[in-house]
Amino acid sequence: MIKSRVLYLLTVLAVIALGLLSRKLPVPLWIGDGLWALMVYLIVRILFINAPVGKVAIISLLFSFGIEFSQLYQAPWINAIRQTLPGRLILGQGFLWSDLLAYSIGIGIGTLADRIKQRS
């Protein structure tokens, strides 16, 4: 179990690096959004290492979609947080329907990878 958690943690770090790099390269912005959701999936997997893949996927989708829908709330205090680098990276800045698709793709990739890993 510790070995699995370490592997997921190393993967989280790699996905974070790729996500930050994606903001510096000429790639579509949705790639970074998908990587963010993949990171969420991996973190949920670390927290619930023995949970079924489907449950981890649902928790990850609910969290990611919740963050996206929270961007519709535009109070000054939360907008001030969103203006910081951590706030921008975690909370985002503006609601986009397309982000929901990117999150679904990122979490789908994590789910698929987990299912393949479980079969081998």
Secondary structure, DSSP 4 states (H G I P E B T S, - for coil): -HHHHHHHHHHHHHHHHHHHHHTTTTS-HHHHHHHHHHHHHHHHHHHTTTS-HHHHHHHHHHHHHHHHHHTT---HHHHHHHTSHHHHHHH-SS--HHHHHHHHHHHHHHHHHHHHHHH-
